[in-house]
Amino acid sequence: FDETTCDRIAWHGDMSFAPHLWQLLKLRKVKARLEFLEPIHVTPAMSREEIADLSRKAIVNAYFPQG
């Protein structure tokens, strides 16, 4: 799994959606693994940015554990 493969599958950053989707649809197959992480506890007072930051940190820690 390298950066080129990731960019062909994941839509992120400042990518334009339509060209990305077209490249994704041209792939013959995509192998995926679904992994459920621990629930993220949020409150009504939390902003979208705070929730997104908690989500991102959980994903990064799942794939790149510290220590």
HTML snippet that shows the backbone in 3Dmol.js (N, CA, C, O; Angstrom):
<script src="https://3Dmol.org/build/3Dmol-min.js"></script>
<div id="view" style="width:600px;height:400px;position:relative"></div>
<script>
const pdb = `
ATOM      1  N   PHE A   1       0.857  -1.175   0.000  1.00  0.00           N
ATOM      2  CA  PHE A   1       0.000   0.000   0.000  1.00  0.00           C
ATOM      3  C   PHE A   1       0.895   1.226   0.000  1.00  0.00           C
ATOM      4  O   PHE A   1       1.585   1.505   0.981  1.00  0.00           O
ATOM      5  N   ASP A   2       0.879   1.947  -1.092  1.00  0.00           N
ATOM      6  CA  ASP A   2       1.740   3.124  -1.175  1.00  0.00           C
ATOM      7  C   ASP A   2       0.915   4.383  -1.422  1.00  0.00           C
ATOM      8  O   ASP A   2      -0.305   4.315  -1.573  1.00  0.00           O
ATOM      9  N   GLU A   3       1.581   5.520  -1.462  1.00  0.00           N
ATOM     10  CA  GLU A   3       0.896   6.800  -1.608  1.00  0.00           C
ATOM     11  C   GLU A   3       0.133   6.889  -2.933  1.00  0.00           C
ATOM     12  O   GLU A   3      -0.962   7.448  -2.979  1.00  0.00           O
ATOM     13  N   THR A   4       0.700   6.346  -3.998  1.00  0.00           N
ATOM     14  CA  THR A   4       0.030   6.378  -5.295  1.00  0.00           C
ATOM     15  C   THR A   4      -1.273   5.591  -5.238  1.00  0.00           C
ATOM     16  O   THR A   4      -2.299   6.054  -5.736  1.00  0.00           O
ATOM     17  N   THR A   5      -1.240   4.411  -4.638  1.00  0.00           N
ATOM     18  CA  THR A   5      -2.444   3.597  -4.501  1.00  0.00           C
ATOM     19  C   THR A   5      -3.469   4.322  -3.636  1.00  0.00           C
ATOM     20  O   THR A   5      -4.653   4.349  -3.971  1.00  0.00           O
ATOM     21  N   CYS A   6      -3.031   4.898  -2.548  1.00  0.00           N
ATOM     22  CA  CYS A   6      -3.924   5.633  -1.652  1.00  0.00           C
ATOM     23  C   CYS A   6      -4.609   6.774  -2.397  1.00  0.00           C
ATOM     24  O   CYS A   6      -5.813   6.976  -2.239  1.00  0.00           O
ATOM     25  N   ASP A   7      -3.866   7.514  -3.199  1.00  0.00           N
ATOM     26  CA  ASP A   7      -4.434   8.638  -3.941  1.00  0.00           C
ATOM     27  C   ASP A   7      -5.422   8.179  -5.001  1.00  0.00           C
ATOM     28  O   ASP A   7      -6.325   8.933  -5.363  1.00  0.00           O
ATOM     29  N   ARG A   8      -5.275   6.972  -5.503  1.00  0.00           N
ATOM     30  CA  ARG A   8      -6.214   6.466  -6.506  1.00  0.00           C
ATOM     31  C   ARG A   8      -7.518   6.021  -5.862  1.00  0.00           C
ATOM     32  O   ARG A   8      -8.544   5.948  -6.538  1.00  0.00           O
ATOM     33  N   ILE A   9      -7.498   5.724  -4.569  1.00  0.00           N
ATOM     34  CA  ILE A   9      -8.689   5.218  -3.886  1.00  0.00           C
ATOM     35  C   ILE A   9      -9.328   6.278  -2.995  1.00  0.00           C
ATOM     36  O   ILE A   9     -10.536   6.502  -3.069  1.00  0.00           O
ATOM     37  N   ALA A  10      -8.533   6.927  -2.159  1.00  0.00           N
ATOM     38  CA  ALA A  10      -9.071   7.884  -1.181  1.00  0.00           C
ATOM     39  C   ALA A  10      -9.192   9.281  -1.785  1.00  0.00           C
ATOM     40  O   ALA A  10      -8.249   9.787  -2.393  1.00  0.00           O
ATOM     41  N   TRP A  11     -10.347   9.892  -1.612  1.00  0.00           N
ATOM     42  CA  TRP A  11     -10.570  11.275  -2.055  1.00  0.00           C
ATOM     43  C   TRP A  11     -10.258  12.166  -0.870  1.00  0.00           C
ATOM     44  O   TRP A  11     -10.943  12.103   0.151  1.00  0.00           O
ATOM     45  N   HIS A  12      -9.241  12.990  -0.991  1.00  0.00           N
ATOM     46  CA  HIS A  12      -8.811  13.808   0.143  1.00  0.00           C
ATOM     47  C   HIS A  12      -8.163  15.091  -0.333  1.00  0.00           C
ATOM     48  O   HIS A  12      -7.886  15.267  -1.519  1.00  0.00           O
ATOM     49  N   GLY A  13      -7.929  15.976   0.608  1.00  0.00           N
ATOM     50  CA  GLY A  13      -7.229  17.223   0.310  1.00  0.00           C
ATOM     51  C   GLY A  13      -7.973  18.087  -0.693  1.00  0.00           C
ATOM     52  O   GLY A  13      -9.188  18.263  -0.599  1.00  0.00           O
ATOM     53  N   ASP A  14      -7.240  18.618  -1.641  1.00  0.00           N
ATOM     54  CA  ASP A  14      -7.840  19.520  -2.626  1.00  0.00           C
ATOM     55  C   ASP A  14      -8.112  18.824  -3.960  1.00  0.00           C
ATOM     56  O   ASP A  14      -8.159  19.474  -5.005  1.00  0.00           O
ATOM     57  N   MET A  15      -8.292  17.495  -3.922  1.00  0.00           N
ATOM     58  CA  MET A  15      -8.589  16.746  -5.144  1.00  0.00           C
ATOM     59  C   MET A  15      -9.941  17.167  -5.704  1.00  0.00           C
ATOM     60  O   MET A  15     -10.885  17.405  -4.951  1.00  0.00           O
ATOM     61  N   SER A  16     -10.032  17.257  -7.020  1.00  0.00           N
ATOM     62  CA  SER A  16     -11.316  17.475  -7.670  1.00  0.00           C
ATOM     63  C   SER A  16     -12.067  16.151  -7.674  1.00  0.00           C
ATOM     64  O   SER A  16     -11.493  15.103  -7.969  1.00  0.00           O
ATOM     65  N   PHE A  17     -13.352  16.206  -7.346  1.00  0.00           N
ATOM     66  CA  PHE A  17     -14.099  14.966  -7.162  1.00  0.00           C
ATOM     67  C   PHE A  17     -14.299  14.186  -8.463  1.00  0.00           C
ATOM     68  O   PHE A  17     -14.012  12.990  -8.508  1.00  0.00           O
ATOM     69  N   ALA A  18     -14.781  14.835  -9.511  1.00  0.00           N
ATOM     70  CA  ALA A  18     -15.123  14.108 -10.741  1.00  0.00           C
ATOM     71  C   ALA A  18     -13.921  13.368 -11.347  1.00  0.00           C
ATOM     72  O   ALA A  18     -14.048  12.182 -11.653  1.00  0.00           O
ATOM     73  N   PRO A  19     -12.753  14.018 -11.534  1.00  0.00           N
ATOM     74  CA  PRO A  19     -11.607  13.277 -12.079  1.00  0.00           C
ATOM     75  C   PRO A  19     -11.164  12.129 -11.157  1.00  0.00           C
ATOM     76  O   PRO A  19     -10.773  11.060 -11.626  1.00  0.00           O
ATOM     77  N   HIS A  20     -11.231  12.370  -9.844  1.00  0.00           N
ATOM     78  CA  HIS A  20     -10.862  11.308  -8.908  1.00  0.00           C
ATOM     79  C   HIS A  20     -11.813  10.125  -9.048  1.00  0.00           C
ATOM     80  O   HIS A  20     -11.373   8.978  -9.129  1.00  0.00           O
ATOM     81  N   LEU A  21     -13.122  10.401  -9.078  1.00  0.00           N
ATOM     82  CA  LEU A  21     -14.101   9.331  -9.198  1.00  0.00           C
ATOM     83  C   LEU A  21     -13.885   8.551 -10.491  1.00  0.00           C
ATOM     84  O   LEU A  21     -13.977   7.323 -10.486  1.00  0.00           O
ATOM     85  N   TRP A  22     -13.602   9.230 -11.586  1.00  0.00           N
ATOM     86  CA  TRP A  22     -13.370   8.561 -12.868  1.00  0.00           C
ATOM     87  C   TRP A  22     -12.169   7.611 -12.762  1.00  0.00           C
ATOM     88  O   TRP A  22     -12.237   6.477 -13.236  1.00  0.00           O
ATOM     89  N   GLN A  23     -11.078   8.065 -12.146  1.00  0.00           N
ATOM     90  CA  GLN A  23      -9.898   7.207 -11.985  1.00  0.00           C
ATOM     91  C   GLN A  23     -10.217   6.002 -11.093  1.00  0.00           C
ATOM     92  O   GLN A  23      -9.755   4.892 -11.358  1.00  0.00           O
ATOM     93  N   LEU A  24     -11.001   6.220 -10.044  1.00  0.00           N
ATOM     94  CA  LEU A  24     -11.381   5.131  -9.150  1.00  0.00           C
ATOM     95  C   LEU A  24     -12.230   4.093  -9.887  1.00  0.00           C
ATOM     96  O   LEU A  24     -12.032   2.889  -9.720  1.00  0.00           O
ATOM     97  N   LEU A  25     -13.172   4.563 -10.698  1.00  0.00           N
ATOM     98  CA  LEU A  25     -14.048   3.644 -11.422  1.00  0.00           C
ATOM     99  C   LEU A  25     -13.310   2.846 -12.495  1.00  0.00           C
ATOM    100  O   LEU A  25     -13.780   1.786 -12.908  1.00  0.00           O
ATOM    101  N   LYS A  26     -12.164   3.340 -12.949  1.00  0.00           N
ATOM    102  CA  LYS A  26     -11.386   2.624 -13.956  1.00  0.00           C
ATOM    103  C   LYS A  26     -10.566   1.475 -13.358  1.00  0.00           C
ATOM    104  O   LYS A  26     -10.062   0.632 -14.100  1.00  0.00           O
ATOM    105  N   LEU A  27     -10.428   1.432 -12.041  1.00  0.00           N
ATOM    106  CA  LEU A  27      -9.697   0.332 -11.415  1.00  0.00           C
ATOM    107  C   LEU A  27     -10.460  -0.978 -11.624  1.00  0.00           C
ATOM    108  O   LEU A  27     -11.687  -1.010 -11.528  1.00  0.00           O
ATOM    109  N   ARG A  28      -9.741  -2.036 -11.906  1.00  0.00           N
ATOM    110  CA  ARG A  28     -10.382  -3.337 -12.132  1.00  0.00           C
ATOM    111  C   ARG A  28     -10.915  -3.927 -10.831  1.00  0.00           C
ATOM    112  O   ARG A  28     -11.942  -4.605 -10.828  1.00  0.00           O
ATOM    113  N   LYS A  29     -10.217  -3.668  -9.724  1.00  0.00           N
ATOM    114  CA  LYS A  29     -10.677  -4.167  -8.434  1.00  0.00           C
ATOM    115  C   LYS A  29     -10.041  -3.334  -7.324  1.00  0.00           C
ATOM    116  O   LYS A  29      -8.990  -2.720  -7.504  1.00  0.00           O
ATOM    117  N   VAL A  30     -10.696  -3.334  -6.196  1.00  0.00           N
ATOM    118  CA  VAL A  30     -10.192  -2.673  -5.001  1.00  0.00           C
ATOM    119  C   VAL A  30     -10.409  -3.644  -3.849  1.00  0.00           C
ATOM    120  O   VAL A  30     -11.530  -4.093  -3.610  1.00  0.00           O
ATOM    121  N   LYS A  31      -9.351  -3.961  -3.148  1.00  0.00           N
ATOM    122  CA  LYS A  31      -9.449  -4.834  -1.986  1.00  0.00           C
ATOM    123  C   LYS A  31      -9.482  -3.940  -0.753  1.00  0.00           C
ATOM    124  O   LYS A  31      -8.623  -3.075  -0.582  1.00  0.00           O
ATOM    125  N   ALA A  32     -10.466  -4.150   0.096  1.00  0.00           N
ATOM    126  CA  ALA A  32     -10.624  -3.300   1.281  1.00  0.00           C
ATOM    127  C   ALA A  32     -10.760  -4.153   2.531  1.00  0.00           C
ATOM    128  O   ALA A  32     -11.218  -5.295   2.485  1.00  0.00           O
ATOM    129  N   ARG A  33     -10.357  -3.579   3.627  1.00  0.00           N
ATOM    130  CA  ARG A  33     -10.527  -4.219   4.934  1.00  0.00           C
ATOM    131  C   ARG A  33     -11.289  -3.235   5.813  1.00  0.00           C
ATOM    132  O   ARG A  33     -10.900  -2.073   5.934  1.00  0.00           O
ATOM    133  N   LEU A  34     -12.352  -3.691   6.412  1.00  0.00           N
ATOM    134  CA  LEU A  34     -13.166  -2.860   7.282  1.00  0.00           C
ATOM    135  C   LEU A  34     -12.815  -3.167   8.722  1.00  0.00           C
ATOM    136  O   LEU A  34     -12.838  -4.322   9.146  1.00  0.00           O
ATOM    137  N   GLU A  35     -12.494  -2.141   9.459  1.00  0.00           N
ATOM    138  CA  GLU A  35     -12.130  -2.324  10.867  1.00  0.00           C
ATOM    139  C   GLU A  35     -12.906  -1.314  11.699  1.00  0.00           C
ATOM    140  O   GLU A  35     -12.871  -0.114  11.426  1.00  0.00           O
ATOM    141  N   PHE A  36     -13.606  -1.807  12.713  1.00  0.00           N
ATOM    142  CA  PHE A  36     -14.360  -0.932  13.600  1.00  0.00           C
ATOM    143  C   PHE A  36     -13.483  -0.536  14.777  1.00  0.00           C
ATOM    144  O   PHE A  36     -12.877  -1.390  15.423  1.00  0.00           O
ATOM    145  N   LEU A  37     -13.418   0.756  15.050  1.00  0.00           N
ATOM    146  CA  LEU A  37     -12.644   1.269  16.178  1.00  0.00           C
ATOM    147  C   LEU A  37     -13.579   1.534  17.347  1.00  0.00           C
ATOM    148  O   LEU A  37     -14.801   1.451  17.223  1.00  0.00           O
ATOM    149  N   GLU A  38     -12.978   1.854  18.478  1.00  0.00           N
ATOM    150  CA  GLU A  38     -13.778   2.187  19.654  1.00  0.00           C
ATOM    151  C   GLU A  38     -14.625   3.422  19.353  1.00  0.00           C
ATOM    152  O   GLU A  38     -14.192   4.298  18.606  1.00  0.00           O
ATOM    153  N   PRO A  39     -15.820   3.501  19.923  1.00  0.00           N
ATOM    154  CA  PRO A  39     -16.667   4.674  19.684  1.00  0.00           C
ATOM    155  C   PRO A  39     -15.985   5.961  20.165  1.00  0.00           C
ATOM    156  O   PRO A  39     -15.236   5.960  21.141  1.00  0.00           O
ATOM    157  N   ILE A  40     -16.258   7.025  19.474  1.00  0.00           N
ATOM    158  CA  ILE A  40     -15.757   8.340  19.869  1.00  0.00           C
ATOM    159  C   ILE A  40     -16.895   9.039  20.607  1.00  0.00           C
ATOM    160  O   ILE A  40     -17.988   9.209  20.066  1.00  0.00           O
ATOM    161  N   HIS A  41     -16.634   9.431  21.820  1.00  0.00           N
ATOM    162  CA  HIS A  41     -17.664  10.077  22.630  1.00  0.00           C
ATOM    163  C   HIS A  41     -17.643  11.575  22.363  1.00  0.00           C
ATOM    164  O   HIS A  41     -16.629  12.245  22.555  1.00  0.00           O
ATOM    165  N   VAL A  42     -18.775  12.077  21.921  1.00  0.00           N
ATOM    166  CA  VAL A  42     -18.891  13.497  21.610  1.00  0.00           C
ATOM    167  C   VAL A  42     -20.012  14.110  22.436  1.00  0.00           C
ATOM    168  O   VAL A  42     -20.865  13.410  22.980  1.00  0.00           O
ATOM    169  N   THR A  43     -19.988  15.417  22.512  1.00  0.00           N
ATOM    170  CA  THR A  43     -21.036  16.152  23.208  1.00  0.00           C
ATOM    171  C   THR A  43     -21.668  17.131  22.228  1.00  0.00           C
ATOM    172  O   THR A  43     -21.054  17.486  21.222  1.00  0.00           O
ATOM    173  N   PRO A  44     -22.879  17.566  22.512  1.00  0.00           N
ATOM    174  CA  PRO A  44     -23.523  18.539  21.626  1.00  0.00           C
ATOM    175  C   PRO A  44     -22.738  19.849  21.507  1.00  0.00           C
ATOM    176  O   PRO A  44     -22.889  20.578  20.527  1.00  0.00           O
ATOM    177  N   ALA A  45     -21.919  20.138  22.485  1.00  0.00           N
ATOM    178  CA  ALA A  45     -21.158  21.390  22.462  1.00  0.00           C
ATOM    179  C   ALA A  45     -19.936  21.327  21.546  1.00  0.00           C
ATOM    180  O   ALA A  45     -19.340  22.361  21.244  1.00  0.00           O
ATOM    181  N   MET A  46     -19.557  20.132  21.103  1.00  0.00           N
ATOM    182  CA  MET A  46     -18.358  19.982  20.273  1.00  0.00           C
ATOM    183  C   MET A  46     -18.623  20.436  18.846  1.00  0.00           C
ATOM    184  O   MET A  46     -19.706  20.222  18.303  1.00  0.00           O
ATOM    185  N   SER A  47     -17.624  21.063  18.250  1.00  0.00           N
ATOM    186  CA  SER A  47     -17.738  21.518  16.863  1.00  0.00           C
ATOM    187  C   SER A  47     -17.421  20.372  15.906  1.00  0.00           C
ATOM    188  O   SER A  47     -16.867  19.348  16.305  1.00  0.00           O
ATOM    189  N   ARG A  48     -17.784  20.563  14.629  1.00  0.00           N
ATOM    190  CA  ARG A  48     -17.444  19.567  13.599  1.00  0.00           C
ATOM    191  C   ARG A  48     -15.937  19.368  13.535  1.00  0.00           C
ATOM    192  O   ARG A  48     -15.453  18.249  13.362  1.00  0.00           O
ATOM    193  N   GLU A  49     -15.200  20.469  13.677  1.00  0.00           N
ATOM    194  CA  GLU A  49     -13.736  20.395  13.602  1.00  0.00           C
ATOM    195  C   GLU A  49     -13.165  19.562  14.741  1.00  0.00           C
ATOM    196  O   GLU A  49     -12.239  18.779  14.531  1.00  0.00           O
ATOM    197  N   GLU A  50     -13.706  19.721  15.943  1.00  0.00           N
ATOM    198  CA  GLU A  50     -13.235  18.929  17.087  1.00  0.00           C
ATOM    199  C   GLU A  50     -13.532  17.444  16.882  1.00  0.00           C
ATOM    200  O   GLU A  50     -12.692  16.590  17.165  1.00  0.00           O
ATOM    201  N   ILE A  51     -14.728  17.148  16.391  1.00  0.00           N
ATOM    202  CA  ILE A  51     -15.101  15.755  16.149  1.00  0.00           C
ATOM    203  C   ILE A  51     -14.246  15.162  15.034  1.00  0.00           C
ATOM    204  O   ILE A  51     -13.807  14.016  15.133  1.00  0.00           O
ATOM    205  N   ALA A  52     -14.006  15.931  13.978  1.00  0.00           N
ATOM    206  CA  ALA A  52     -13.152  15.459  12.883  1.00  0.00           C
ATOM    207  C   ALA A  52     -11.740  15.199  13.385  1.00  0.00           C
ATOM    208  O   ALA A  52     -11.115  14.215  12.989  1.00  0.00           O
ATOM    209  N   ASP A  53     -11.231  16.064  14.250  1.00  0.00           N
ATOM    210  CA  ASP A  53      -9.885  15.887  14.799  1.00  0.00           C
ATOM    211  C   ASP A  53      -9.807  14.615  15.644  1.00  0.00           C
ATOM    212  O   ASP A  53      -8.841  13.860  15.537  1.00  0.00           O
ATOM    213  N   LEU A  54     -10.812  14.375  16.477  1.00  0.00           N
ATOM    214  CA  LEU A  54     -10.831  13.137  17.277  1.00  0.00           C
ATOM    215  C   LEU A  54     -10.887  11.908  16.371  1.00  0.00           C
ATOM    216  O   LEU A  54     -10.214  10.910  16.628  1.00  0.00           O
ATOM    217  N   SER A  55     -11.685  11.985  15.319  1.00  0.00           N
ATOM    218  CA  SER A  55     -11.805  10.866  14.381  1.00  0.00           C
ATOM    219  C   SER A  55     -10.481  10.588  13.693  1.00  0.00           C
ATOM    220  O   SER A  55     -10.041   9.442  13.603  1.00  0.00           O
ATOM    221  N   ARG A  56      -9.855  11.645  13.213  1.00  0.00           N
ATOM    222  CA  ARG A  56      -8.572  11.486  12.526  1.00  0.00           C
ATOM    223  C   ARG A  56      -7.525  10.879  13.452  1.00  0.00           C
ATOM    224  O   ARG A  56      -6.785   9.980  13.052  1.00  0.00           O
ATOM    225  N   LYS A  57      -7.461  11.366  14.680  1.00  0.00           N
ATOM    226  CA  LYS A  57      -6.490  10.838  15.647  1.00  0.00           C
ATOM    227  C   LYS A  57      -6.734   9.356  15.910  1.00  0.00           C
ATOM    228  O   LYS A  57      -5.780   8.585  16.020  1.00  0.00           O
ATOM    229  N   ALA A  58      -7.998   8.948  16.013  1.00  0.00           N
ATOM    230  CA  ALA A  58      -8.310   7.536  16.252  1.00  0.00           C
ATOM    231  C   ALA A  58      -7.847   6.675  15.087  1.00  0.00           C
ATOM    232  O   ALA A  58      -7.301   5.589  15.288  1.00  0.00           O
ATOM    233  N   ILE A  59      -8.063   7.158  13.873  1.00  0.00           N
ATOM    234  CA  ILE A  59      -7.653   6.403  12.684  1.00  0.00           C
ATOM    235  C   ILE A  59      -6.128   6.321  12.597  1.00  0.00           C
ATOM    236  O   ILE A  59      -5.577   5.249  12.346  1.00  0.00           O
ATOM    237  N   VAL A  60      -5.451   7.443  12.801  1.00  0.00           N
ATOM    238  CA  VAL A  60      -3.984   7.450  12.752  1.00  0.00           C
ATOM    239  C   VAL A  60      -3.413   6.512  13.818  1.00  0.00           C
ATOM    240  O   VAL A  60      -2.484   5.754  13.538  1.00  0.00           O
ATOM    241  N   ASN A  61      -3.962   6.556  15.042  1.00  0.00           N
ATOM    242  CA  ASN A  61      -3.466   5.681  16.102  1.00  0.00           C
ATOM    243  C   ASN A  61      -3.718   4.205  15.805  1.00  0.00           C
ATOM    244  O   ASN A  61      -2.939   3.352  16.229  1.00  0.00           O
ATOM    245  N   ALA A  62      -4.800   3.890  15.080  1.00  0.00           N
ATOM    246  CA  ALA A  62      -5.078   2.505  14.722  1.00  0.00           C
ATOM    247  C   ALA A  62      -4.065   1.970  13.710  1.00  0.00           C
ATOM    248  O   ALA A  62      -3.676   0.804  13.772  1.00  0.00           O
ATOM    249  N   TYR A  63      -3.642   2.826  12.782  1.00  0.00           N
ATOM    250  CA  TYR A  63      -2.721   2.384  11.731  1.00  0.00           C
ATOM    251  C   TYR A  63      -1.255   2.612  12.078  1.00  0.00           C
ATOM    252  O   TYR A  63      -0.380   1.907  11.576  1.00  0.00           O
ATOM    253  N   PHE A  64      -0.989   3.581  12.921  1.00  0.00           N
ATOM    254  CA  PHE A  64       0.389   3.911  13.291  1.00  0.00           C
ATOM    255  C   PHE A  64       0.481   4.060  14.807  1.00  0.00           C
ATOM    256  O   PHE A  64       0.685   5.167  15.306  1.00  0.00           O
ATOM    257  N   PRO A  65       0.332   2.949  15.553  1.00  0.00           N
ATOM    258  CA  PRO A  65       0.361   3.035  17.012  1.00  0.00           C
ATOM    259  C   PRO A  65       1.700   3.570  17.529  1.00  0.00           C
ATOM    260  O   PRO A  65       2.761   3.250  16.994  1.00  0.00           O
ATOM    261  N   GLN A  66       1.626   4.371  18.554  1.00  0.00           N
ATOM    262  CA  GLN A  66       2.838   4.921  19.165  1.00  0.00           C
ATOM    263  C   GLN A  66       3.428   3.900  20.119  1.00  0.00           C
ATOM    264  O   GLN A  66       2.718   3.278  20.909  1.00  0.00           O
ATOM    265  N   GLY A  67       4.737   3.741  20.031  1.00  0.00           N
ATOM    266  CA  GLY A  67       5.417   2.872  20.980  1.00  0.00           C
ATOM    267  C   GLY A  67       5.518   1.509  20.489  1.00  0.00           C
ATOM    268  O   GLY A  67       6.068   0.646  21.172  1.00  0.00           O
TER     269      GLY A  67
END
`;
const viewer = $3Dmol.createViewer("view");
viewer.addModel(pdb, "pdb");
viewer.setStyle({}, {cartoon: {color: "spectrum"}});
viewer.zoomTo();
viewer.render();
</script>
